Amino acid sequence: MHSLIWAGYGFLLLLAAYFIFEFLTPYFKIDEQIQKDNRAVGFISLVISVSLSYVVGACVT
């Protein structure tokens, strides 16, 4: 049961991080830039997702 709770919490945190990243870059849309093969935006999105996943994983133990 605890794993499901932490999975839901992690999912919500990842969604919040995405929307915060989208909010902090008002000049362009993240999805459109990744679709246009803008690797810098994709890499920043990857780093945010992976680092937040590590934080949630560390909180589980």
Biopython code that builds the backbone (N, CA, C, O; Angstrom):
import numpy as np
from Bio.PDB.StructureBuilder import StructureBuilder

atoms = [
    (1, "MET", "N", (0.824, -1.193, 0.000)),
    (1, "MET", "CA", (0.000, 0.000, 0.000)),
    (1, "MET", "C", (0.870, 1.259, 0.000)),
    (1, "MET", "O", (0.538, 2.251, -0.648)),
    (2, "HIS", "N", (1.969, 1.209, 0.722)),
    (2, "HIS", "CA", (2.853, 2.371, 0.778)),
    (2, "HIS", "C", (3.476, 2.651, -0.590)),
    (2, "HIS", "O", (3.683, 3.808, -0.958)),
    (3, "SER", "N", (3.772, 1.597, -1.334)),
    (3, "SER", "CA", (4.353, 1.784, -2.664)),
    (3, "SER", "C", (3.385, 2.510, -3.587)),
    (3, "SER", "O", (3.794, 3.370, -4.367)),
    (4, "LEU", "N", (2.114, 2.171, -3.504)),
    (4, "LEU", "CA", (1.111, 2.836, -4.342)),
    (4, "LEU", "C", (0.950, 4.297, -3.953)),
    (4, "LEU", "O", (0.769, 5.157, -4.814)),
    (5, "ILE", "N", (1.016, 4.573, -2.673)),
    (5, "ILE", "CA", (0.902, 5.963, -2.222)),
    (5, "ILE", "C", (2.086, 6.777, -2.732)),
    (5, "ILE", "O", (1.913, 7.886, -3.237)),
    (6, "TRP", "N", (3.305, 6.215, -2.596)),
    (6, "TRP", "CA", (4.489, 6.939, -3.063)),
    (6, "TRP", "C", (4.518, 7.059, -4.578)),
    (6, "TRP", "O", (5.011, 8.052, -5.111)),
    (7, "ALA", "N", (3.989, 6.049, -5.283)),
    (7, "ALA", "CA", (3.922, 6.142, -6.736)),
    (7, "ALA", "C", (2.990, 7.280, -7.156)),
    (7, "ALA", "O", (3.304, 8.038, -8.074)),
    (8, "GLY", "N", (1.862, 7.394, -6.490)),
    (8, "GLY", "CA", (0.929, 8.495, -6.776)),
    (8, "GLY", "C", (1.526, 9.846, -6.440)),
    (8, "GLY", "O", (1.363, 10.813, -7.184)),
    (9, "TYR", "N", (2.218, 9.905, -5.315)),
    (9, "TYR", "CA", (2.887, 11.147, -4.899)),
    (9, "TYR", "C", (3.963, 11.531, -5.917)),
    (9, "TYR", "O", (4.077, 12.696, -6.299)),
    (10, "GLY", "N", (4.742, 10.555, -6.349)),
    (10, "GLY", "CA", (5.780, 10.822, -7.349)),
    (10, "GLY", "C", (5.196, 11.278, -8.670)),
    (10, "GLY", "O", (5.731, 12.177, -9.318)),
    (11, "PHE", "N", (4.099, 10.659, -9.065)),
    (11, "PHE", "CA", (3.436, 11.048, -10.309)),
    (11, "PHE", "C", (2.957, 12.491, -10.242)),
    (11, "PHE", "O", (3.130, 13.253, -11.193)),
    (12, "LEU", "N", (2.360, 12.862, -9.126)),
    (12, "LEU", "CA", (1.889, 14.240, -8.967)),
    (12, "LEU", "C", (3.049, 15.232, -8.948)),
    (12, "LEU", "O", (2.939, 16.328, -9.498)),
    (13, "LEU", "N", (4.153, 14.852, -8.322)),
    (13, "LEU", "CA", (5.328, 15.729, -8.308)),
    (13, "LEU", "C", (5.917, 15.902, -9.707)),
    (13, "LEU", "O", (6.340, 16.999, -10.073)),
    (14, "LEU", "N", (5.946, 14.829, -10.483)),
    (14, "LEU", "CA", (6.460, 14.941, -11.848)),
    (14, "LEU", "C", (5.549, 15.825, -12.709)),
    (14, "LEU", "O", (6.033, 16.605, -13.529)),
    (15, "LEU", "N", (4.251, 15.700, -12.521)),
    (15, "LEU", "CA", (3.327, 16.579, -13.249)),
    (15, "LEU", "C", (3.515, 18.035, -12.839)),
    (15, "LEU", "O", (3.519, 18.931, -13.683)),
    (16, "ALA", "N", (3.668, 18.263, -11.542)),
    (16, "ALA", "CA", (3.877, 19.624, -11.056)),
    (16, "ALA", "C", (5.185, 20.200, -11.603)),
    (16, "ALA", "O", (5.237, 21.369, -11.985)),
    (17, "ALA", "N", (6.233, 19.387, -11.641)),
    (17, "ALA", "CA", (7.509, 19.853, -12.174)),
    (17, "ALA", "C", (7.387, 20.218, -13.646)),
    (17, "ALA", "O", (7.965, 21.210, -14.091)),
    (18, "TYR", "N", (6.639, 19.424, -14.400)),
    (18, "TYR", "CA", (6.442, 19.737, -15.819)),
    (18, "TYR", "C", (5.712, 21.065, -15.990)),
    (18, "TYR", "O", (6.109, 21.892, -16.811)),
    (19, "PHE", "N", (4.652, 21.269, -15.220)),
    (19, "PHE", "CA", (3.888, 22.509, -15.358)),
    (19, "PHE", "C", (4.682, 23.722, -14.878)),
    (19, "PHE", "O", (4.541, 24.811, -15.433)),
    (20, "ILE", "N", (5.510, 23.545, -13.857)),
    (20, "ILE", "CA", (6.375, 24.641, -13.420)),
    (20, "ILE", "C", (7.399, 24.965, -14.495)),
    (20, "ILE", "O", (7.670, 26.137, -14.756)),
    (21, "PHE", "N", (7.973, 23.941, -15.126)),
    (21, "PHE", "CA", (8.926, 24.153, -16.218)),
    (21, "PHE", "C", (8.246, 24.856, -17.388)),
    (21, "PHE", "O", (8.829, 25.747, -18.007)),
    (22, "GLU", "N", (7.034, 24.461, -17.684)),
    (22, "GLU", "CA", (6.261, 25.111, -18.755)),
    (22, "GLU", "C", (5.959, 26.568, -18.389)),
    (22, "GLU", "O", (6.008, 27.444, -19.252)),
    (23, "PHE", "N", (5.652, 26.829, -17.128)),
    (23, "PHE", "CA", (5.334, 28.183, -16.676)),
    (23, "PHE", "C", (6.571, 29.083, -16.705)),
    (23, "PHE", "O", (6.462, 30.269, -17.013)),
    (24, "LEU", "N", (7.734, 28.535, -16.389)),
    (24, "LEU", "CA", (8.957, 29.333, -16.340)),
    (24, "LEU", "C", (9.529, 29.642, -17.723)),
    (24, "LEU", "O", (10.446, 30.454, -17.839)),
    (25, "THR", "N", (9.009, 29.017, -18.758)),
    (25, "THR", "CA", (9.456, 29.299, -20.122)),
    (25, "THR", "C", (8.266, 29.792, -20.944)),
    (25, "THR", "O", (7.729, 29.045, -21.761)),
    (26, "PRO", "N", (7.850, 31.047, -20.734)),
    (26, "PRO", "CA", (6.646, 31.536, -21.406)),
    (26, "PRO", "C", (6.843, 31.848, -22.894)),
    (26, "PRO", "O", (5.865, 32.016, -23.621)),
    (27, "TYR", "N", (8.082, 31.925, -23.346)),
    (27, "TYR", "CA", (8.328, 32.305, -24.736)),
    (27, "TYR", "C", (8.156, 31.169, -25.713)),
    (27, "TYR", "O", (8.019, 31.413, -26.912)),
    (28, "PHE", "N", (8.159, 29.943, -25.247)),
    (28, "PHE", "CA", (7.955, 28.798, -26.136)),
    (28, "PHE", "C", (7.290, 27.664, -25.367)),
    (28, "PHE", "O", (7.342, 27.605, -24.139)),
    (29, "LYS", "N", (6.665, 26.768, -26.121)),
    (29, "LYS", "CA", (6.006, 25.603, -25.543)),
    (29, "LYS", "C", (6.992, 24.438, -25.535)),
    (29, "LYS", "O", (7.675, 24.186, -26.527)),
    (30, "ILE", "N", (7.060, 23.743, -24.427)),
    (30, "ILE", "CA", (8.004, 22.646, -24.259)),
    (30, "ILE", "C", (7.728, 21.537, -25.272)),
    (30, "ILE", "O", (8.652, 21.046, -25.920)),
    (31, "ASP", "N", (6.466, 21.142, -25.412)),
    (31, "ASP", "CA", (6.117, 20.050, -26.328)),
    (31, "ASP", "C", (6.486, 20.377, -27.774)),
    (31, "ASP", "O", (6.992, 19.519, -28.497)),
    (32, "GLU", "N", (6.235, 21.602, -28.187)),
    (32, "GLU", "CA", (6.563, 21.999, -29.564)),
    (32, "GLU", "C", (8.071, 21.990, -29.798)),
    (32, "GLU", "O", (8.531, 21.576, -30.863)),
    (33, "GLN", "N", (8.838, 22.440, -28.816)),
    (33, "GLN", "CA", (10.288, 22.474, -28.971)),
    (33, "GLN", "C", (10.882, 21.068, -29.019)),
    (33, "GLN", "O", (11.823, 20.817, -29.772)),
    (34, "ILE", "N", (10.339, 20.155, -28.225)),
    (34, "ILE", "CA", (10.819, 18.766, -28.279)),
    (34, "ILE", "C", (10.430, 18.140, -29.610)),
    (34, "ILE", "O", (11.196, 17.359, -30.174)),
    (35, "GLN", "N", (9.255, 18.471, -30.113)),
    (35, "GLN", "CA", (8.814, 17.964, -31.411)),
    (35, "GLN", "C", (9.699, 18.490, -32.545)),
    (35, "GLN", "O", (9.903, 17.800, -33.544)),
    (36, "LYS", "N", (10.224, 19.709, -32.392)),
    (36, "LYS", "CA", (11.122, 20.298, -33.392)),
    (36, "LYS", "C", (12.565, 19.834, -33.217)),
    (36, "LYS", "O", (13.463, 20.355, -33.879)),
    (37, "ASP", "N", (12.800, 18.861, -32.334)),
    (37, "ASP", "CA", (14.118, 18.276, -32.068)),
    (37, "ASP", "C", (15.071, 19.282, -31.419)),
    (37, "ASP", "O", (16.263, 19.304, -31.722)),
    (38, "ASN", "N", (14.538, 20.105, -30.532)),
    (38, "ASN", "CA", (15.376, 20.999, -29.741)),
    (38, "ASN", "C", (15.933, 20.184, -28.583)),
    (38, "ASN", "O", (15.248, 19.956, -27.586)),
    (39, "ARG", "N", (17.170, 19.752, -28.722)),
    (39, "ARG", "CA", (17.751, 18.821, -27.755)),
    (39, "ARG", "C", (18.066, 19.469, -26.427)),
    (39, "ARG", "O", (18.107, 18.777, -25.410)),
    (40, "ALA", "N", (18.290, 20.764, -26.396)),
    (40, "ALA", "CA", (18.557, 21.446, -25.132)),
    (40, "ALA", "C", (17.326, 21.402, -24.228)),
    (40, "ALA", "O", (17.439, 21.120, -23.035)),
    (41, "VAL", "N", (16.168, 21.678, -24.789)),
    (41, "VAL", "CA", (14.925, 21.633, -24.013)),
    (41, "VAL", "C", (14.637, 20.197, -23.582)),
    (41, "VAL", "O", (14.213, 19.955, -22.452)),
    (42, "GLY", "N", (14.864, 19.260, -24.473)),
    (42, "GLY", "CA", (14.664, 17.858, -24.124)),
    (42, "GLY", "C", (15.589, 17.400, -23.013)),
    (42, "GLY", "O", (15.180, 16.648, -22.128)),
    (43, "PHE", "N", (16.839, 17.851, -23.058)),
    (43, "PHE", "CA", (17.801, 17.465, -22.036)),
    (43, "PHE", "C", (17.436, 18.061, -20.678)),
    (43, "PHE", "O", (17.537, 17.386, -19.653)),
    (44, "ILE", "N", (17.011, 19.322, -20.670)),
    (44, "ILE", "CA", (16.598, 19.947, -19.406)),
    (44, "ILE", "C", (15.376, 19.227, -18.839)),
    (44, "ILE", "O", (15.290, 19.010, -17.630)),
    (45, "SER", "N", (14.447, 18.864, -19.691)),
    (45, "SER", "CA", (13.273, 18.125, -19.244)),
    (45, "SER", "C", (13.675, 16.763, -18.685)),
    (45, "SER", "O", (13.127, 16.319, -17.676)),
    (46, "LEU", "N", (14.622, 16.104, -19.332)),
    (46, "LEU", "CA", (15.123, 14.816, -18.846)),
    (46, "LEU", "C", (15.778, 14.955, -17.484)),
    (46, "LEU", "O", (15.530, 14.146, -16.589)),
    (47, "VAL", "N", (16.610, 15.970, -17.318)),
    (47, "VAL", "CA", (17.311, 16.174, -16.046)),
    (47, "VAL", "C", (16.322, 16.457, -14.920)),
    (47, "VAL", "O", (16.482, 15.946, -13.812)),
    (48, "ILE", "N", (15.315, 17.257, -15.192)),
    (48, "ILE", "CA", (14.303, 17.552, -14.175)),
    (48, "ILE", "C", (13.550, 16.277, -13.784)),
    (48, "ILE", "O", (13.350, 16.020, -12.597)),
    (49, "SER", "N", (13.136, 15.486, -14.762)),
    (49, "SER", "CA", (12.379, 14.268, -14.478)),
    (49, "SER", "C", (13.212, 13.246, -13.719)),
    (49, "SER", "O", (12.740, 12.665, -12.742)),
    (50, "VAL", "N", (14.438, 13.023, -14.155)),
    (50, "VAL", "CA", (15.272, 12.012, -13.508)),
    (50, "VAL", "C", (15.665, 12.445, -12.099)),
    (50, "VAL", "O", (15.646, 11.632, -11.174)),
    (51, "SER", "N", (16.019, 13.709, -11.929)),
    (51, "SER", "CA", (16.419, 14.156, -10.590)),
    (51, "SER", "C", (15.252, 14.104, -9.620)),
    (51, "SER", "O", (15.436, 13.735, -8.460)),
    (52, "LEU", "N", (14.065, 14.463, -10.063)),
    (52, "LEU", "CA", (12.896, 14.386, -9.193)),
    (52, "LEU", "C", (12.543, 12.931, -8.884)),
    (52, "LEU", "O", (12.081, 12.626, -7.785)),
    (53, "SER", "N", (12.756, 12.041, -9.840)),
    (53, "SER", "CA", (12.518, 10.620, -9.610)),
    (53, "SER", "C", (13.468, 10.075, -8.557)),
    (53, "SER", "O", (13.069, 9.265, -7.720)),
    (54, "TYR", "N", (14.723, 10.512, -8.591)),
    (54, "TYR", "CA", (15.675, 10.082, -7.564)),
    (54, "TYR", "C", (15.258, 10.580, -6.184)),
    (54, "TYR", "O", (15.386, 9.855, -5.198)),
    (55, "VAL", "N", (14.765, 11.798, -6.109)),
    (55, "VAL", "CA", (14.330, 12.343, -4.822)),
    (55, "VAL", "C", (13.155, 11.550, -4.274)),
    (55, "VAL", "O", (13.135, 11.215, -3.089)),
    (56, "VAL", "N", (12.188, 11.250, -5.110)),
    (56, "VAL", "CA", (11.039, 10.470, -4.660)),
    (56, "VAL", "C", (11.482, 9.064, -4.271)),
    (56, "VAL", "O", (11.019, 8.526, -3.266)),
    (57, "GLY", "N", (12.372, 8.465, -5.056)),
    (57, "GLY", "CA", (12.887, 7.139, -4.716)),
    (57, "GLY", "C", (13.635, 7.107, -3.405)),
    (57, "GLY", "O", (13.552, 6.129, -2.662)),
    (58, "ALA", "N", (14.360, 8.162, -3.115)),
    (58, "ALA", "CA", (15.093, 8.243, -1.845)),
    (58, "ALA", "C", (14.137, 8.419, -0.671)),
    (58, "ALA", "O", (14.433, 7.979, 0.440)),
    (59, "CYS", "N", (13.017, 9.045, -0.900)),
    (59, "CYS", "CA", (12.050, 9.247, 0.181)),
    (59, "CYS", "C", (11.289, 7.962, 0.514)),
    (59, "CYS", "O", (10.755, 7.828, 1.615)),
    (60, "VAL", "N", (11.236, 7.040, -0.408)),
    (60, "VAL", "CA", (10.505, 5.798, -0.180)),
    (60, "VAL", "C", (11.196, 4.949, 0.873)),
    (60, "VAL", "O", (10.536, 4.301, 1.685)),
    (61, "THR", "N", (12.514, 4.950, 0.861)),
    (61, "THR", "CA", (13.238, 4.084, 1.813)),
    (61, "THR", "C", (13.300, 4.662, 3.183)),
    (61, "THR", "O", (13.873, 4.052, 4.086)),
]
sb = StructureBuilder()
sb.init_structure("model")
sb.init_model(0)
sb.init_chain("A")
sb.init_seg("    ")
for serial, (resi, resn, name, xyz) in enumerate(atoms, 1):
    if name == "N":
        sb.init_residue(resn, " ", resi, " ")
    sb.init_atom(name, np.array(xyz, "f"), 0.0, 1.0, " ", f" {name:<3s}", serial, name[0])
structure = sb.get_structure()
